[in-house]
Amino acid sequence: MPDPAFLPYHRETYDPETMLARSASFADWLDLRRSVRQFSDQPVAKAVIEQCIRAAATAPSGAHKQPWTFCAINDPALKKQIRLAAEEEEYRSYHGRMSEEWLEDLQPFGTDWHKPFLETAPWLIVVFKRNYEWVDGKKRQNYYVQESVGIASGLLLTALHHAGLATLTHTPSPMDFLKKLLHRPDNERPLLLIPVGYPAADAQVPDLKRKPMEEVALFFE
Ligand code: IYR
C-alpha cells in the first residue's frame, strides 16, 4: 500500500472554446502585474495576507516536503530595522559590489540603494527556503528546494495580484540580516523579500515590453 494512500482526483474542466477564452483572459490579467517601488501606507488586513500565503503554500514541492516559511511583517519597528539593514547592504552593492555592466543594466529602472518602500509598504513578506529538517533528532534532506520555493513565490505574487495588491520582488544582497532579524533557524535561508501593499497614488513603473511569444516559446509539433 502506498503511503500516503491515493484518492480519486477529479476537477472541473471546460470545452475547448471556454478553455481558450479562460487562458487568454488569465494571461491578459497577469500581464497587468508589475513590480512596484512606490507604495501607499494604506493598511492591508492580515487575513488577506494569510489567504495569499495559503495559496502560495499549495505549490508542488520535492517529495512534498513543503520546504518554505513565509514571514509576514507589519511591525513598524521591525520594518525600520529591515530597511536600515537592507540599505546598508545595498549601499555597498551599489558602491563597488555590483559590476559596471550590472549597474548599466539597472539604469532604466532608476533603482539605487535607498529603499523607503521597506517602511512604507504595510507588509513585508520574507520567503525562506528550508534546506533540511530535523525529524526525531535526525537530519532529513529536502529536495529541489530552490525550484519548490521559486514556484511557491510565483504563486504568492499571483495570489497577491489577484487580491488587488502590488508587490516588489526584492533581493537585497546578501540577505543574511533577515535570518538574524527574524530569528530563523539554521536550516532556513532567505530567498526573497516581498513588499506588499497598494501602489502609491503617484506610483510609476518603467515602460517595459514583454518578449513576444516567438521569443519565449518553441513548439515541437
Ligand atoms: N538588489 C538591488 C539591485 C537590483 C538588482 C536587480 I537584477 C534588479 O532587477 C533590481 C535591483 C536593488 O534592489 O536595488
py3Dmol code that shows the C-alpha trace and the ligand (Angstrom):
import py3Dmol

protein = """\
ATOM      1  CA  MET A   1       0.000   0.000   0.000  1.00  0.00           C
ATOM      2  CA  PRO A   2       1.494   3.354  -0.940  1.00  0.00           C
ATOM      3  CA  ASP A   3       1.824   5.899   1.820  1.00  0.00           C
ATOM      4  CA  PRO A   4       0.037   8.309   1.753  1.00  0.00           C
ATOM      5  CA  ALA A   5      -2.997   6.498   0.385  1.00  0.00           C
ATOM      6  CA  PHE A   6      -4.214   7.618  -3.002  1.00  0.00           C
ATOM      7  CA  LEU A   7      -7.555   9.309  -3.549  1.00  0.00           C
ATOM      8  CA  PRO A   8      -9.554   9.701  -6.730  1.00  0.00           C
ATOM      9  CA  TYR A   9      -8.951  13.089  -8.350  1.00  0.00           C
ATOM     10  CA  HIS A  10     -11.484  14.925 -10.455  1.00  0.00           C
ATOM     11  CA  ARG A  11     -11.668  18.546 -11.338  1.00  0.00           C
ATOM     12  CA  GLU A  12     -13.816  20.884 -13.287  1.00  0.00           C
ATOM     13  CA  THR A  13     -12.820  21.208 -16.930  1.00  0.00           C
ATOM     14  CA  TYR A  14     -14.011  23.260 -19.892  1.00  0.00           C
ATOM     15  CA  ASP A  15     -14.986  22.861 -23.512  1.00  0.00           C
ATOM     16  CA  PRO A  16     -12.155  23.909 -25.892  1.00  0.00           C
ATOM     17  CA  GLU A  17     -13.603  27.341 -26.627  1.00  0.00           C
ATOM     18  CA  THR A  18     -14.059  28.217 -22.956  1.00  0.00           C
ATOM     19  CA  MET A  19     -10.589  26.869 -22.234  1.00  0.00           C
ATOM     20  CA  LEU A  20      -9.035  29.204 -24.806  1.00  0.00           C
ATOM     21  CA  ALA A  21     -11.025  32.209 -23.563  1.00  0.00           C
ATOM     22  CA  ARG A  22     -10.047  31.490 -19.958  1.00  0.00           C
ATOM     23  CA  SER A  23      -6.361  31.022 -20.737  1.00  0.00           C
ATOM     24  CA  ALA A  24      -6.276  34.240 -22.795  1.00  0.00           C
ATOM     25  CA  SER A  25      -8.065  36.338 -20.180  1.00  0.00           C
ATOM     26  CA  PHE A  26      -5.825  34.935 -17.438  1.00  0.00           C
ATOM     27  CA  ALA A  27      -2.705  35.880 -19.419  1.00  0.00           C
ATOM     28  CA  ASP A  28      -4.124  39.383 -20.075  1.00  0.00           C
ATOM     29  CA  TRP A  29      -4.873  39.804 -16.384  1.00  0.00           C
ATOM     30  CA  LEU A  30      -1.478  38.501 -15.267  1.00  0.00           C
ATOM     31  CA  ASP A  31       0.178  40.894 -17.710  1.00  0.00           C
ATOM     32  CA  LEU A  32      -1.157  43.720 -15.510  1.00  0.00           C
ATOM     33  CA  ARG A  33       1.146  42.674 -12.658  1.00  0.00           C
ATOM     34  CA  ARG A  34       4.112  44.995 -12.336  1.00  0.00           C
ATOM     35  CA  SER A  35       6.949  45.334  -9.873  1.00  0.00           C
ATOM     36  CA  VAL A  36       6.116  48.454  -7.877  1.00  0.00           C
ATOM     37  CA  ARG A  37       8.609  50.570  -5.921  1.00  0.00           C
ATOM     38  CA  GLN A  38       6.321  53.280  -4.569  1.00  0.00           C
ATOM     39  CA  PHE A  39       3.765  52.051  -2.074  1.00  0.00           C
ATOM     40  CA  SER A  40       0.930  53.709  -0.188  1.00  0.00           C
ATOM     41  CA  ASP A  41       0.967  53.232   3.588  1.00  0.00           C
ATOM     42  CA  GLN A  42      -2.723  52.247   3.479  1.00  0.00           C
ATOM     43  CA  PRO A  43      -3.155  49.193   5.721  1.00  0.00           C
ATOM     44  CA  VAL A  44      -3.935  45.733   4.357  1.00  0.00           C
ATOM     45  CA  ALA A  45      -5.787  43.192   6.522  1.00  0.00           C
ATOM     46  CA  LYS A  46      -3.688  40.375   7.944  1.00  0.00           C
ATOM     47  CA  ALA A  47      -6.420  37.916   6.853  1.00  0.00           C
ATOM     48  CA  VAL A  48      -5.725  38.795   3.207  1.00  0.00           C
ATOM     49  CA  ILE A  49      -2.006  38.171   3.625  1.00  0.00           C
ATOM     50  CA  GLU A  50      -2.796  34.857   5.328  1.00  0.00           C
ATOM     51  CA  GLN A  51      -5.005  33.724   2.446  1.00  0.00           C
ATOM     52  CA  CYS A  52      -2.343  34.664  -0.102  1.00  0.00           C
ATOM     53  CA  ILE A  53       0.257  32.688   1.839  1.00  0.00           C
ATOM     54  CA  ARG A  54      -2.208  29.783   1.973  1.00  0.00           C
ATOM     55  CA  ALA A  55      -2.420  29.974  -1.836  1.00  0.00           C
ATOM     56  CA  ALA A  56       1.395  30.060  -2.129  1.00  0.00           C
ATOM     57  CA  ALA A  57       1.729  27.033   0.114  1.00  0.00           C
ATOM     58  CA  THR A  58      -0.301  24.929  -2.346  1.00  0.00           C
ATOM     59  CA  ALA A  59       2.802  24.846  -4.578  1.00  0.00           C
ATOM     60  CA  PRO A  60       4.185  21.475  -5.603  1.00  0.00           C
ATOM     61  CA  SER A  61       7.431  20.584  -3.817  1.00  0.00           C
ATOM     62  CA  GLY A  62      10.091  17.880  -3.976  1.00  0.00           C
ATOM     63  CA  ALA A  63       8.748  14.783  -2.149  1.00  0.00           C
ATOM     64  CA  HIS A  64       6.025  17.075  -0.808  1.00  0.00           C
ATOM     65  CA  LYS A  65       8.440  18.421   1.794  1.00  0.00           C
ATOM     66  CA  GLN A  66       6.905  21.922   1.552  1.00  0.00           C
ATOM     67  CA  PRO A  67      10.321  23.461   2.254  1.00  0.00           C
ATOM     68  CA  TRP A  68       9.194  27.036   2.876  1.00  0.00           C
ATOM     69  CA  THR A  69       8.434  29.509   5.639  1.00  0.00           C
ATOM     70  CA  PHE A  70       6.737  32.829   4.946  1.00  0.00           C
ATOM     71  CA  CYS A  71       7.426  35.594   7.475  1.00  0.00           C
ATOM     72  CA  ALA A  72       4.906  38.443   7.202  1.00  0.00           C
ATOM     73  CA  ILE A  73       5.947  41.646   8.936  1.00  0.00           C
ATOM     74  CA  ASN A  74       3.910  44.757   9.602  1.00  0.00           C
ATOM     75  CA  ASP A  75       5.501  45.856  12.873  1.00  0.00           C
ATOM     76  CA  PRO A  76       6.846  49.367  12.032  1.00  0.00           C
ATOM     77  CA  ALA A  77       9.898  48.976  14.297  1.00  0.00           C
ATOM     78  CA  LEU A  78      10.892  45.712  12.625  1.00  0.00           C
ATOM     79  CA  LYS A  79      10.260  47.124   9.155  1.00  0.00           C
ATOM     80  CA  LYS A  80      12.585  50.012  10.023  1.00  0.00           C
ATOM     81  CA  GLN A  81      15.304  47.607  11.164  1.00  0.00           C
ATOM     82  CA  ILE A  82      14.899  45.656   7.933  1.00  0.00           C
ATOM     83  CA  ARG A  83      15.092  48.850   5.878  1.00  0.00           C
ATOM     84  CA  LEU A  84      18.254  50.027   7.618  1.00  0.00           C
ATOM     85  CA  ALA A  85      19.972  46.648   7.281  1.00  0.00           C
ATOM     86  CA  ALA A  86      18.904  46.296   3.626  1.00  0.00           C
ATOM     87  CA  GLU A  87      20.091  49.805   2.791  1.00  0.00           C
ATOM     88  CA  GLU A  88      23.452  49.123   4.390  1.00  0.00           C
ATOM     89  CA  GLU A  89      23.961  46.089   2.134  1.00  0.00           C
ATOM     90  CA  GLU A  90      22.523  47.848  -0.896  1.00  0.00           C
ATOM     91  CA  TYR A  91      24.772  50.876  -0.366  1.00  0.00           C
ATOM     92  CA  ARG A  92      27.789  48.574  -0.511  1.00  0.00           C
ATOM     93  CA  SER A  93      26.390  46.776  -3.552  1.00  0.00           C
ATOM     94  CA  TYR A  94      25.778  49.976  -5.491  1.00  0.00           C
ATOM     95  CA  HIS A  95      29.166  51.379  -4.442  1.00  0.00           C
ATOM     96  CA  GLY A  96      31.519  48.609  -5.510  1.00  0.00           C
ATOM     97  CA  ARG A  97      29.990  45.146  -5.272  1.00  0.00           C
ATOM     98  CA  MET A  98      27.920  45.337  -8.463  1.00  0.00           C
ATOM     99  CA  SER A  99      29.723  45.309 -11.806  1.00  0.00           C
ATOM    100  CA  GLU A 100      29.603  48.235 -14.248  1.00  0.00           C
ATOM    101  CA  GLU A 101      27.589  46.005 -16.567  1.00  0.00           C
ATOM    102  CA  TRP A 102      25.061  45.273 -13.836  1.00  0.00           C
ATOM    103  CA  LEU A 103      24.682  48.949 -12.926  1.00  0.00           C
ATOM    104  CA  GLU A 104      24.238  49.759 -16.595  1.00  0.00           C
ATOM    105  CA  ASP A 105      21.513  47.072 -16.911  1.00  0.00           C
ATOM    106  CA  LEU A 106      19.678  48.627 -13.946  1.00  0.00           C
ATOM    107  CA  GLN A 107      19.841  52.177 -15.298  1.00  0.00           C
ATOM    108  CA  PRO A 108      16.379  52.014 -16.978  1.00  0.00           C
ATOM    109  CA  PHE A 109      14.774  51.100 -13.649  1.00  0.00           C
ATOM    110  CA  GLY A 110      16.174  54.056 -11.737  1.00  0.00           C
ATOM    111  CA  THR A 111      16.994  51.941  -8.685  1.00  0.00           C
ATOM    112  CA  ASP A 112      19.564  52.925  -6.083  1.00  0.00           C
ATOM    113  CA  TRP A 113      20.436  51.961  -2.508  1.00  0.00           C
ATOM    114  CA  HIS A 114      17.552  53.878  -0.937  1.00  0.00           C
ATOM    115  CA  LYS A 115      14.693  51.514  -0.031  1.00  0.00           C
ATOM    116  CA  PRO A 116      11.927  53.629   1.572  1.00  0.00           C
ATOM    117  CA  PHE A 117       9.287  51.132   0.424  1.00  0.00           C
ATOM    118  CA  LEU A 118      10.545  48.733   3.102  1.00  0.00           C
ATOM    119  CA  GLU A 119       8.934  51.066   5.642  1.00  0.00           C
ATOM    120  CA  THR A 120       6.037  52.427   3.597  1.00  0.00           C
ATOM    121  CA  ALA A 121       4.520  49.160   2.384  1.00  0.00           C
ATOM    122  CA  PRO A 122       2.147  47.849   5.070  1.00  0.00           C
ATOM    123  CA  TRP A 123       3.519  44.306   4.806  1.00  0.00           C
ATOM    124  CA  LEU A 124       6.868  42.727   4.022  1.00  0.00           C
ATOM    125  CA  ILE A 125       6.806  39.024   3.274  1.00  0.00           C
ATOM    126  CA  VAL A 126      10.134  37.245   3.545  1.00  0.00           C
ATOM    127  CA  VAL A 127      10.160  33.870   1.824  1.00  0.00           C
ATOM    128  CA  PHE A 128      12.592  31.432   3.443  1.00  0.00           C
ATOM    129  CA  LYS A 129      13.707  28.140   1.955  1.00  0.00           C
ATOM    130  CA  ARG A 130      14.305  25.205   4.271  1.00  0.00           C
ATOM    131  CA  ASN A 131      17.196  23.114   3.053  1.00  0.00           C
ATOM    132  CA  TYR A 132      16.694  20.310   5.574  1.00  0.00           C
ATOM    133  CA  GLU A 133      14.559  19.335   8.567  1.00  0.00           C
ATOM    134  CA  TRP A 134      15.279  17.842  11.961  1.00  0.00           C
ATOM    135  CA  VAL A 135      12.951  14.847  12.454  1.00  0.00           C
ATOM    136  CA  ASP A 136      13.270  12.826  15.695  1.00  0.00           C
ATOM    137  CA  GLY A 137      16.790  14.195  16.152  1.00  0.00           C
ATOM    138  CA  LYS A 138      17.819  13.159  12.618  1.00  0.00           C
ATOM    139  CA  LYS A 139      18.688  15.495   9.779  1.00  0.00           C
ATOM    140  CA  ARG A 140      16.360  14.879   6.832  1.00  0.00           C
ATOM    141  CA  GLN A 141      17.067  16.378   3.440  1.00  0.00           C
ATOM    142  CA  ASN A 142      14.581  18.455   1.455  1.00  0.00           C
ATOM    143  CA  TYR A 143      14.657  18.143  -2.334  1.00  0.00           C
ATOM    144  CA  TYR A 144      14.520  20.641  -5.200  1.00  0.00           C
ATOM    145  CA  VAL A 145      14.274  23.376  -2.614  1.00  0.00           C
ATOM    146  CA  GLN A 146      15.116  26.264  -4.941  1.00  0.00           C
ATOM    147  CA  GLU A 147      12.595  25.088  -7.528  1.00  0.00           C
ATOM    148  CA  SER A 148       9.842  24.405  -4.967  1.00  0.00           C
ATOM    149  CA  VAL A 149      10.205  27.720  -3.179  1.00  0.00           C
ATOM    150  CA  GLY A 150      10.518  29.537  -6.511  1.00  0.00           C
ATOM    151  CA  ILE A 151       7.170  28.087  -7.599  1.00  0.00           C
ATOM    152  CA  ALA A 152       5.577  28.963  -4.232  1.00  0.00           C
ATOM    153  CA  SER A 153       6.867  32.530  -4.605  1.00  0.00           C
ATOM    154  CA  GLY A 154       5.327  32.766  -8.074  1.00  0.00           C
ATOM    155  CA  LEU A 155       2.010  31.607  -6.688  1.00  0.00           C
ATOM    156  CA  LEU A 156       2.347  34.151  -3.867  1.00  0.00           C
ATOM    157  CA  LEU A 157       2.855  37.015  -6.332  1.00  0.00           C
ATOM    158  CA  THR A 158      -0.112  35.757  -8.349  1.00  0.00           C
ATOM    159  CA  ALA A 159      -2.339  35.469  -5.278  1.00  0.00           C
ATOM    160  CA  LEU A 160      -1.413  38.982  -4.124  1.00  0.00           C
ATOM    161  CA  HIS A 161      -2.066  40.347  -7.618  1.00  0.00           C
ATOM    162  CA  HIS A 162      -5.411  38.538  -7.593  1.00  0.00           C
ATOM    163  CA  ALA A 163      -6.249  40.190  -4.258  1.00  0.00           C
ATOM    164  CA  GLY A 164      -5.644  43.581  -5.922  1.00  0.00           C
ATOM    165  CA  LEU A 165      -2.311  44.285  -4.245  1.00  0.00           C
ATOM    166  CA  ALA A 166       1.022  45.407  -5.611  1.00  0.00           C
ATOM    167  CA  THR A 167       4.332  43.693  -4.906  1.00  0.00           C
ATOM    168  CA  LEU A 168       8.038  44.045  -5.476  1.00  0.00           C
ATOM    169  CA  THR A 169      10.317  41.039  -5.782  1.00  0.00           C
ATOM    170  CA  HIS A 170      13.210  42.476  -3.830  1.00  0.00           C
ATOM    171  CA  THR A 171      16.568  40.805  -3.253  1.00  0.00           C
ATOM    172  CA  PRO A 172      18.853  42.931  -1.104  1.00  0.00           C
ATOM    173  CA  SER A 173      22.095  41.064  -1.272  1.00  0.00           C
ATOM    174  CA  PRO A 174      23.383  39.383   0.841  1.00  0.00           C
ATOM    175  CA  MET A 175      20.158  38.708   2.758  1.00  0.00           C
ATOM    176  CA  ASP A 176      21.520  37.022   5.880  1.00  0.00           C
ATOM    177  CA  PHE A 177      20.416  40.001   8.005  1.00  0.00           C
ATOM    178  CA  LEU A 178      16.813  38.830   7.522  1.00  0.00           C
ATOM    179  CA  LYS A 179      17.584  35.488   9.094  1.00  0.00           C
ATOM    180  CA  LYS A 180      19.051  37.261  12.126  1.00  0.00           C
ATOM    181  CA  LEU A 181      16.348  39.904  12.499  1.00  0.00           C
ATOM    182  CA  LEU A 182      13.576  37.305  12.201  1.00  0.00           C
ATOM    183  CA  HIS A 183      15.348  34.722  14.411  1.00  0.00           C
ATOM    184  CA  ARG A 184      15.134  31.973  11.820  1.00  0.00           C
ATOM    185  CA  PRO A 185      16.774  28.600  12.484  1.00  0.00           C
ATOM    186  CA  ASP A 186      19.942  27.250  10.837  1.00  0.00           C
ATOM    187  CA  ASN A 187      18.084  25.230   8.214  1.00  0.00           C
ATOM    188  CA  GLU A 188      16.462  28.337   6.709  1.00  0.00           C
ATOM    189  CA  ARG A 189      17.814  30.796   4.142  1.00  0.00           C
ATOM    190  CA  PRO A 190      16.022  33.905   2.883  1.00  0.00           C
ATOM    191  CA  LEU A 191      15.122  33.735  -0.797  1.00  0.00           C
ATOM    192  CA  LEU A 192      13.018  36.842  -1.445  1.00  0.00           C
ATOM    193  CA  LEU A 193      11.822  39.943   0.357  1.00  0.00           C
ATOM    194  CA  ILE A 194       8.430  40.993  -0.988  1.00  0.00           C
ATOM    195  CA  PRO A 195       6.936  44.369  -0.007  1.00  0.00           C
ATOM    196  CA  VAL A 196       3.136  44.210  -0.358  1.00  0.00           C
ATOM    197  CA  GLY A 197       0.501  46.924  -0.386  1.00  0.00           C
ATOM    198  CA  TYR A 198      -1.417  49.376  -2.514  1.00  0.00           C
ATOM    199  CA  PRO A 199       0.626  51.286  -5.043  1.00  0.00           C
ATOM    200  CA  ALA A 200       1.155  54.956  -4.138  1.00  0.00           C
ATOM    201  CA  ALA A 201      -1.276  57.291  -5.913  1.00  0.00           C
ATOM    202  CA  ASP A 202       1.643  58.664  -7.963  1.00  0.00           C
ATOM    203  CA  ALA A 203       3.409  55.321  -8.461  1.00  0.00           C
ATOM    204  CA  GLN A 204       5.139  54.895 -11.796  1.00  0.00           C
ATOM    205  CA  VAL A 205       6.544  51.796 -13.444  1.00  0.00           C
ATOM    206  CA  PRO A 206       9.060  51.588 -16.267  1.00  0.00           C
ATOM    207  CA  ASP A 207       7.626  51.274 -19.772  1.00  0.00           C
ATOM    208  CA  LEU A 208       8.681  47.648 -20.238  1.00  0.00           C
ATOM    209  CA  LYS A 209       7.880  45.395 -23.151  1.00  0.00           C
ATOM    210  CA  ARG A 210       7.496  41.683 -22.623  1.00  0.00           C
ATOM    211  CA  LYS A 211       9.171  39.316 -25.066  1.00  0.00           C
ATOM    212  CA  PRO A 212       6.801  38.167 -27.812  1.00  0.00           C
ATOM    213  CA  MET A 213       5.587  34.564 -27.890  1.00  0.00           C
ATOM    214  CA  GLU A 214       8.057  33.506 -30.595  1.00  0.00           C
ATOM    215  CA  GLU A 215      10.970  34.594 -28.413  1.00  0.00           C
ATOM    216  CA  VAL A 216       9.836  32.785 -25.276  1.00  0.00           C
ATOM    217  CA  ALA A 217       8.342  29.567 -26.643  1.00  0.00           C
ATOM    218  CA  LEU A 218       9.192  26.918 -29.193  1.00  0.00           C
ATOM    219  CA  PHE A 219       6.589  24.409 -30.281  1.00  0.00           C
ATOM    220  CA  PHE A 220       7.676  20.982 -31.490  1.00  0.00           C
ATOM    221  CA  GLU A 221       4.555  19.596 -33.188  1.00  0.00           C
TER     222      GLU A 221
END
"""
ligand_1 = """\
14
IYR
N 19.076 44.422 -5.253
C 19.299 45.735 -5.794
C 19.731 45.706 -7.225
C 18.765 45.171 -8.204
C 19.121 44.078 -8.942
C 18.314 43.590 -9.923
I 18.940 42.049 -11.066
C 17.071 44.209 -10.165
O 16.244 43.706 -11.149
C 16.706 45.301 -9.452
C 17.571 45.792 -8.457
C 18.070 46.632 -5.584
O 17.038 46.130 -5.192
O 18.174 47.827 -5.811
"""
view = py3Dmol.view(width=600, height=400)
view.addModel(protein, "pdb")
view.setStyle({"model": 0}, {"cartoon": {"style": "trace"}})
view.addModel(ligand_1, "xyz")
view.setStyle({"model": 1}, {"stick": {}})
view.zoomTo()
view.show()
